Amino acid sequence: QAQFAESGGGSVQPGGSLRLSCKSQRMILSTFNSEDMGWYRQAPGKQREFVASITSDRFTNYADSVKGRFTISRDNGKRMVYLQMNSLETEDTAVYYCNDIRASRSWGQGTQVVVVS
């Protein structure tokens, strides 16, 4: 079983919105609750990059390119991390992944986001 299961991707027009979900499938609840979690993305032909993070205390941090448009949140009881993406731009096209903030666990399949007119 993969560490993480990401979902919620799709194809949208510029200016549209998507909400991504990530389920931690192998962390026990207490471990998940104490982990700082992050979203990452990899665009075609580019390296994977940081998008957003949320600490166990729910402090958040964002890449400059998504600040003000994306919102990360978590539901500890469900071991879920979410990424609300608004005002999507073509540059947001990528496969989106979640992991802990150190990216120390194996990557899931990711979820594809395509922003196209």
Backbone as JSON, one array per atom type, in Angstrom:
{
  "sequence": "QAQFAESGGGSVQPGGSLRLSCKSQRMILSTFNSEDMGWYRQAPGKQREFVASITSDRFTNYADSVKGRFTISRDNGKRMVYLQMNSLETEDTAVYYCNDIRASRSWGQGTQVVVVS",
  "N": [[0.85, -1.19, 0.0], [0.56, 2.17, -0.9], [2.24, 5.03, 0.54], [0.87, 7.44, 0.4], [-2.24, 8.62, -0.93], [-3.3, 10.48, -3.46], [-5.83, 12.64, -4.76], [-8.41, 14.25, -6.75], [-7.59, 15.84, -8.83], [-7.76, 17.26, -12.19], [-9.0, 18.63, -15.29], [-9.11, 22.01, -15.97], [-10.23, 25.35, -16.78], [-8.27, 28.37, -17.11], [-8.38, 30.41, -14.23], [-10.16, 28.84, -12.91], [-11.09, 26.46, -10.28], [-9.88, 23.91, -8.06], [-9.98, 21.21, -5.73], [-7.7, 19.45, -4.03], [-7.04, 16.27, -2.54], [-5.38, 14.36, -0.05], [-4.64, 11.3, 1.25], [-3.17, 9.89, 4.01], [-1.94, 6.77, 4.15], [-0.47, 4.96, 5.58], [0.66, 5.97, 7.9], [0.37, 5.85, 11.39], [-2.2, 7.22, 13.5], [-1.25, 8.91, 15.57], [1.32, 9.49, 14.72], [0.84, 10.81, 12.28], [-0.53, 13.06, 13.23], [1.5, 14.48, 14.42], [3.19, 15.14, 12.42], [4.61, 17.48, 10.13], [3.18, 18.47, 7.14], [3.21, 18.44, 3.52], [2.49, 19.78, 0.24], [3.49, 19.09, -3.06], [4.67, 19.62, -6.43], [5.09, 18.54, -9.82], [5.9, 19.67, -12.84], [5.68, 19.06, -16.39], [8.78, 18.07, -17.68], [10.19, 19.36, -15.69], [11.72, 19.73, -12.41], [10.51, 18.31, -9.34], [8.73, 20.43, -7.14], [8.29, 22.44, -4.2], [5.09, 23.32, -2.9], [3.19, 23.96, -0.83], [2.9, 23.96, 2.75], [1.93, 22.57, 5.94], [2.01, 22.76, 9.38], [2.03, 20.6, 12.31], [0.75, 22.12, 14.14], [-0.81, 23.6, 12.57], [0.28, 25.83, 11.29], [0.94, 27.55, 8.32], [2.63, 27.57, 5.11], [3.66, 28.89, 1.99], [4.64, 28.52, -1.45], [5.91, 31.26, -3.3], [4.72, 31.52, -5.78], [2.14, 30.56, -5.55], [0.96, 31.79, -3.48], [-1.74, 33.32, -1.84], [-3.55, 32.27, -3.61], [-3.77, 29.52, -3.27], [-4.77, 27.23, -0.68], [-3.8, 25.38, 2.05], [-4.84, 22.68, 4.11], [-5.73, 20.52, 6.88], [-7.05, 17.44, 8.14], [-6.82, 15.89, 10.91], [-8.01, 13.71, 12.21], [-8.92, 12.15, 10.15], [-6.65, 11.65, 8.81], [-5.94, 13.25, 6.63], [-4.87, 15.56, 4.11], [-5.42, 18.63, 2.51], [-5.65, 20.61, -0.49], [-6.75, 23.53, -1.5], [-7.27, 25.06, -4.5], [-7.43, 28.0, -6.11], [-8.19, 30.46, -8.68], [-6.69, 29.38, -10.83], [-3.83, 28.97, -12.91], [-2.24, 28.59, -16.13], [0.36, 27.88, -15.66], [0.19, 26.33, -13.42], [-0.22, 23.77, -14.14], [0.52, 20.45, -13.59], [1.69, 17.42, -12.0], [0.5, 16.69, -8.86], [1.62, 16.08, -5.59], [1.63, 14.71, -2.24], [3.44, 14.73, 0.85], [5.46, 14.21, 3.8], [6.98, 17.09, 5.41], [9.69, 16.91, 5.05], [9.86, 15.38, 2.9], [10.32, 12.65, 3.21], [9.21, 10.21, 2.95], [8.02, 7.56, 0.77], [6.92, 8.42, -2.51], [3.57, 8.96, -3.65], [1.2, 8.16, -6.28], [0.37, 10.57, -7.19], [-1.69, 13.34, -8.38], [-3.12, 14.49, -11.33], [-3.13, 17.75, -12.59], [-4.47, 19.87, -14.93], [-4.39, 22.87, -16.52], [-5.96, 24.62, -18.84], [-6.9, 26.57, -21.68]],
  "CA": [[0.0, 0.0, 0.0], [1.36, 3.38, -0.99], [2.19, 5.92, 1.71], [-0.13, 8.5, 0.22], [-3.15, 8.52, -2.07], [-3.75, 11.81, -3.84], [-6.99, 12.65, -5.65], [-9.06, 15.54, -6.94], [-7.09, 16.56, -9.99], [-8.62, 17.29, -13.36], [-8.71, 19.65, -16.29], [-9.91, 23.21, -15.75], [-9.81, 26.53, -17.52], [-7.64, 29.38, -16.28], [-9.33, 31.06, -13.34], [-10.98, 27.84, -12.23], [-10.69, 25.97, -8.95], [-9.87, 22.48, -7.76], [-9.61, 20.87, -4.36], [-6.97, 18.19, -3.99], [-7.06, 15.55, -1.27], [-4.3, 13.4, 0.15], [-4.86, 10.4, 2.36], [-2.02, 9.16, 4.52], [-2.45, 5.41, 4.25], [0.37, 4.07, 6.38], [1.04, 6.54, 9.19], [-0.62, 5.72, 12.44], [-2.81, 8.51, 13.76], [-0.4, 9.76, 16.4], [2.44, 9.96, 13.89], [0.33, 11.8, 11.35], [-0.87, 14.29, 13.96], [2.71, 15.2, 14.8], [3.99, 15.42, 11.24], [4.36, 18.62, 9.25], [2.88, 17.89, 5.84], [3.36, 19.36, 2.42], [2.12, 19.48, -1.14], [4.55, 19.34, -4.02], [4.19, 19.38, -7.79], [6.1, 18.36, -10.85], [5.43, 20.02, -14.18], [6.4, 18.33, -17.44], [10.13, 18.51, -17.97], [10.77, 20.13, -14.58], [11.9, 19.0, -11.16], [9.44, 18.46, -8.35], [8.93, 21.63, -6.34], [7.43, 22.69, -3.04], [3.92, 24.16, -3.14], [2.63, 24.47, 0.41], [3.07, 23.08, 3.9], [1.13, 22.85, 7.13], [2.62, 22.09, 10.52], [1.1, 19.91, 13.19], [-0.02, 23.17, 14.81], [-1.58, 24.26, 11.51], [0.92, 26.98, 10.65], [1.04, 27.26, 6.89], [3.65, 28.25, 4.32], [3.36, 28.71, 0.57], [5.55, 29.03, -2.47], [5.49, 32.58, -3.75], [3.92, 31.42, -7.01], [0.76, 30.17, -5.26], [0.49, 32.54, -2.3], [-2.95, 34.08, -2.09], [-4.45, 31.52, -4.48], [-3.91, 28.16, -2.75], [-4.9, 27.1, 0.76], [-3.58, 24.02, 2.55], [-5.51, 22.39, 5.38], [-5.6, 19.11, 7.26], [-8.02, 16.84, 9.06], [-5.99, 14.87, 11.57], [-8.79, 12.52, 12.53], [-9.05, 11.35, 8.92], [-5.3, 11.58, 8.23], [-6.09, 13.86, 5.32], [-4.36, 16.89, 3.82], [-6.14, 19.17, 1.37], [-5.11, 21.81, -1.14], [-7.75, 24.28, -2.27], [-6.57, 25.84, -5.51], [-8.3, 28.97, -6.79], [-7.54, 31.31, -9.68], [-5.66, 28.55, -11.44], [-3.12, 29.5, -14.07], [-1.67, 27.51, -16.96], [1.63, 27.46, -15.04], [-0.09, 25.39, -12.33], [-0.32, 22.43, -14.71], [1.54, 19.58, -13.01], [1.22, 16.34, -11.14], [0.59, 17.14, -7.48], [1.92, 15.02, -4.63], [1.81, 15.12, -0.86], [4.46, 14.01, 1.6], [5.8, 15.01, 4.97], [7.69, 18.31, 5.0], [11.05, 16.54, 4.66], [9.74, 14.47, 1.76], [11.12, 11.49, 3.63], [8.49, 8.97, 2.67], [7.92, 7.28, -0.65], [5.92, 9.23, -3.19], [2.4, 8.29, -4.2], [1.02, 8.31, -7.73], [0.06, 11.95, -7.5], [-2.94, 13.61, -9.09], [-2.79, 15.38, -12.44], [-3.89, 19.0, -12.75], [-4.22, 20.49, -16.23], [-5.07, 24.15, -16.66], [-5.85, 24.91, -20.27], [-8.03, 27.34, -22.2]],
  "C": [[0.89, 1.24, 0.0], [1.23, 4.22, 0.28], [1.04, 6.92, 1.6], [-0.99, 8.22, -1.01], [-3.72, 9.9, -2.34], [-4.93, 11.69, -4.81], [-7.5, 14.07, -5.82], [-8.58, 16.34, -8.13], [-8.08, 16.52, -11.14], [-8.16, 18.37, -14.31], [-9.66, 20.82, -16.09], [-9.39, 24.34, -16.61], [-9.09, 27.48, -16.58], [-8.7, 30.15, -15.49], [-10.21, 30.1, -12.56], [-10.39, 27.39, -10.91], [-10.72, 24.44, -8.91], [-9.52, 22.31, -6.29], [-8.97, 19.49, -4.39], [-7.04, 17.6, -2.58], [-5.9, 14.57, -1.22], [-4.61, 12.6, 1.4], [-3.55, 9.75, 2.76], [-2.47, 7.75, 4.85], [-1.65, 4.53, 5.21], [0.84, 4.66, 7.7], [-0.05, 6.25, 10.2], [-1.07, 7.13, 12.85], [-1.88, 9.43, 14.55], [0.79, 10.3, 15.61], [1.96, 11.04, 12.94], [0.07, 13.12, 12.06], [0.35, 15.11, 14.31], [3.57, 15.59, 13.61], [3.6, 16.74, 10.58], [4.23, 18.07, 7.84], [2.98, 18.92, 4.73], [2.76, 18.85, 1.12], [3.27, 19.9, -2.04], [3.97, 19.13, -5.41], [5.36, 19.24, -8.74], [5.46, 18.61, -12.21], [6.23, 19.24, -15.21], [7.77, 18.92, -17.71], [10.82, 19.29, -16.86], [10.93, 19.25, -13.35], [10.7, 19.23, -10.24], [9.76, 19.66, -7.46], [7.91, 21.72, -5.21], [6.28, 23.62, -3.43], [3.42, 24.79, -1.84], [2.89, 23.47, 1.53], [2.17, 23.52, 5.04], [1.74, 22.07, 8.28], [1.56, 21.35, 11.33], [0.23, 20.9, 13.96], [-0.8, 24.04, 13.83], [-1.01, 25.61, 11.08], [1.18, 26.61, 9.2], [2.14, 28.1, 6.23], [3.39, 27.92, 2.86], [4.52, 29.17, -0.31], [5.02, 30.37, -2.95], [4.52, 32.51, -4.93], [2.46, 31.08, -6.74], [0.16, 30.96, -4.1], [-0.72, 33.4, -2.68], [-3.96, 33.37, -2.97], [-4.74, 30.12, -3.93], [-4.03, 28.2, -1.23], [-4.74, 25.64, 1.15], [-4.3, 23.86, 3.88], [-5.35, 20.91, 5.68], [-6.74, 18.72, 8.18], [-7.3, 15.67, 9.72], [-6.77, 13.59, 11.84], [-8.94, 11.58, 11.34], [-7.7, 11.12, 8.25], [-5.3, 12.11, 6.8], [-5.41, 15.22, 5.27], [-5.03, 17.36, 2.54], [-5.39, 20.36, 0.78], [-6.22, 22.42, -1.99], [-7.01, 25.21, -3.21], [-7.58, 26.71, -6.25], [-7.48, 29.78, -7.79], [-6.4, 30.58, -10.38], [-5.13, 29.17, -12.72], [-2.53, 28.34, -14.87], [-0.36, 26.99, -16.36], [1.42, 26.5, -13.86], [-0.25, 23.96, -12.84], [0.84, 21.57, -14.23], [0.87, 18.36, -12.39], [1.5, 16.76, -9.7], [0.71, 15.94, -6.54], [1.87, 15.58, -3.21], [2.87, 14.23, -0.21], [4.66, 14.76, 2.91], [6.73, 16.13, 4.52], [9.13, 18.02, 4.6], [11.05, 15.66, 3.42], [10.49, 13.17, 2.02], [10.46, 10.16, 3.3], [8.36, 8.75, 1.17], [6.75, 8.06, -1.26], [4.76, 8.36, -3.66], [2.34, 8.51, -5.71], [0.8, 9.76, -8.13], [-1.29, 12.09, -8.19], [-2.67, 14.71, -10.11], [-3.72, 16.58, -12.46], [-3.48, 19.61, -14.09], [-5.05, 21.76, -16.31], [-4.87, 24.61, -18.11], [-7.09, 25.65, -20.74], [-8.92, 26.47, -23.07]]
}
